[in-house]
């Protein structure tokens, strides 16, 4: 029997790093990932492709619908689109080759497997070079992430409680786990509204709006759940 744990494996993008701060680069990376292939043929452990930043089966709306079902799909696999976004990024950054450092922990299965798969996926794009930066979990979190010493990092998050905010809070400007330093005033305002809203239906709609804002920015790149 396969039981959904509610974990999300995703990529943190460092908004203080010039290359990754470019939105087209982040979109290129996201479109380059064949999440279904990774889950079905590589992981083969019941994991499912992520479609947004809040996993499926985490919680239901006041009307009984799953958040993921109502919020929609924000990521997809499309190599042609990935190349188009990368080409746009190269033009904006004034370079023929974009180099991305991919940080991961060798002691964090299946993050190491995901990292190797992503290296292959990203390397298919013309003009994108991937440097694999291997470390261990302790160094990844408390040294590199905490000090902003990374470009893109493979990580995961597990829910502390059954509500979308256990994920959405990660993208607020002042959240201690926002290692990528993503910031968006509209997003912060929505999250503040969510904290104060007592009407459950209105609160639900605000959370759907909030995820839309952060995913359109590709604040994080969801991979699998």
Residue, then its C-alpha position, 0 to 999 in steps of 0.5 A: x500500500x502506497x501512502x502519501x507523505x505530503x513531502x515536496x521535492x523542489x529546487x530553491x533558486x538564489x535570487x541574489x545570484x545574477x543568473x538564477x535571478x533571471x526569470x527566463x532561466x528559472x522557467x527554462x529549468x522548470x520546462x526541461x524537467x520530465x517529472x513523469x519520467x523521473x517518477x515512473x522510471x527512475x524513482x519508482x517509489x510511488x512519487x508523483x510529478x509535482x504540479x504546483x508548490x502545495x502537494x496533492x492530498x494535503x488538505x481540502x477546501x470548505x467545499x471538499x475539493x483538494x487544494x491542488x485540484x482547485x489551484x491548477x497546474x503551474x509546471x510542465x515538460x516542454x523542451x522546446x519551450x525550455x530552449x526558448x526561455x533559455x535563449x531569451x535569458x542568454x540574450x538578456x544576460x549577454x552571453x552564449x553560455x549560461x552556467x548553473x551550479x546544482x547543489x545537492x546532498x549525497x546523503x539525502x536519498x532520493x535527492x542525489x538521484x534527482x540531482x543526477x537526473x536533473x543534470x541530464x535534463x538541463x544538459x540537453x539545452x543548448x547553451x546551458x552548462x551544469x556544475x554538480x556541487x556535491x556536499x552533505x545535508x548538514x553543510x547544505x543547510x547550515x553553511x551553504x543555504x544559510x549563507x546564500x552560497x549556492x545558485x540552485x539547490x535540491x531540497x524537500x519540505x515536509x508539512x508541519x500541519x495540514x494546510x497550504x500555508x505550511x508550504x506557502x509561508x516558505x516564500x514570504x520575505x521574512x521567513x527564516x527558511x527562505x534561503x533563496x531570498x525571494x521577495x514579492x510585495x503582493x505575495x507578502x500582502x496576500x499572506x498577511x491577509x490569509x493570517x487575518x482572514x476568518x472566513x474559510x472560503x475567502x481564506x482558501x481563495x486567497x491561498x490559491x491567489x498566493x500560490x499563483x503569484x509565487x509560481x508565476x515568478x517561479x520562486x521555487x521549482x517543484x519537481x515531485x511529491 
